[in-house]
Amino acid sequence: MLYETLDTNPAFGLGFGADLASRFLTEYNLLSDENFSARSPHSMVMTVLGRMGIVGLLAWIAVSAGIARVVWRLMRSGDPDDMGLACIVSVTWISACVGVVLEGPMGAVVFWTALGLASARSAAAKPSKAPAEPPVAKHGSLDTTTARP
């Protein structure tokens, strides 16, 4: 699949209708097996590369970096709920990189829901970018020459 993608259309891949497993099925004589119906590799990275090429893989890497940023922010918060969401998102994403977790609703619904909740909590917990006002001494508080009542 990798060589076919790189030979045919490395920039944009083979497309979403392509049968990425056809060469595999032919080489291992599985075309006559009615119980075997794989159409894509069991790796999200290879599926993205095969279907969307290098451009799609770069976009996938950018999405992965965004997910990693959300997970990192939540893990650093120390809040147990935030850390739980971060764990759900990261474990599911890593599992999807080597399996077919997100290709069906059983994993995809849970993952995208958890990612949405994690993103919302991450955005809510983000510290503000406005600079804090420096502390200002009250009039006379630093004057050591006058007696205090």
Solvent accessible surface area in square Angstrom, and as a share of the most:
residue,aa,sasa,rsa
1,M,38,0.17
2,L,64,0.32
3,Y,148,0.56
4,E,64,0.29
5,T,0,0.00
6,L,73,0.36
7,D,121,0.62
8,T,92,0.53
9,N,57,0.29
10,P,55,0.35
11,A,41,0.32
12,F,132,0.55
13,G,6,0.06
14,L,41,0.20
15,G,27,0.26
16,F,143,0.60
17,G,67,0.64
18,A,26,0.20
19,D,52,0.27
20,L,7,0.03
21,A,7,0.05
22,S,45,0.29
23,R,116,0.42
24,F,93,0.39
25,L,16,0.08
26,T,84,0.49
27,E,112,0.50
28,Y,138,0.53
29,N,123,0.63
30,L,44,0.22
31,L,121,0.60
32,S,98,0.63
33,D,60,0.31
34,E,165,0.74
35,N,144,0.74
36,F,73,0.30
37,S,96,0.62
38,A,25,0.20
39,R,124,0.45
40,S,15,0.10
41,P,34,0.22
42,H,115,0.51
43,S,26,0.17
44,M,29,0.13
45,V,50,0.29
46,M,57,0.25
47,T,20,0.11
48,V,13,0.07
49,L,16,0.08
50,G,0,0.00
51,R,29,0.11
52,M,65,0.29
53,G,0,0.00
54,I,77,0.39
55,V,75,0.43
56,G,7,0.06
57,L,36,0.18
58,L,110,0.55
59,A,58,0.45
60,W,41,0.14
61,I,87,0.44
62,A,66,0.51
63,V,78,0.45
64,S,23,0.15
65,A,60,0.46
66,G,36,0.35
67,I,10,0.05
68,A,58,0.45
69,R,151,0.55
70,V,24,0.14
71,V,21,0.12
72,W,161,0.57
73,R,59,0.22
74,L,1,0.00
75,M,73,0.33
76,R,173,0.63
77,S,54,0.35
78,G,48,0.46
79,D,52,0.27
80,P,111,0.70
81,D,93,0.48
82,D,7,0.04
83,M,68,0.30
84,G,32,0.31
85,L,26,0.13
86,A,0,0.00
87,C,62,0.37
88,I,78,0.39
89,V,0,0.00
90,S,30,0.20
91,V,97,0.56
92,T,20,0.12
93,W,25,0.09
94,I,116,0.59
95,S,41,0.26
96,A,2,0.01
97,C,27,0.16
98,V,116,0.66
99,G,20,0.19
100,V,66,0.38
101,V,52,0.30
102,L,31,0.16
103,E,103,0.46
104,G,26,0.25
105,P,97,0.61
106,M,176,0.79
107,G,14,0.13
108,A,18,0.14
109,V,95,0.55
110,V,85,0.49
111,F,0,0.00
112,W,128,0.45
113,T,76,0.44
114,A,6,0.05
115,L,22,0.11
116,G,42,0.41
117,L,97,0.48
118,A,0,0.00
119,S,42,0.27
120,A,63,0.49
121,R,94,0.34
122,S,1,0.01
123,A,63,0.49
124,A,89,0.69
125,A,54,0.42
126,K,89,0.38
127,P,104,0.65
128,S,96,0.62
129,K,181,0.77
130,A,75,0.58
131,P,124,0.78
132,A,97,0.75
133,E,159,0.71
134,P,102,0.64
135,P,136,0.86
136,V,131,0.75
137,A,58,0.45
138,K,166,0.70
139,H,195,0.87
140,G,42,0.41
141,S,47,0.30
142,L,147,0.73
143,D,56,0.29
144,T,130,0.76
145,T,122,0.71
146,T,82,0.48
147,A,101,0.78
148,R,172,0.63
149,P,182,1.14
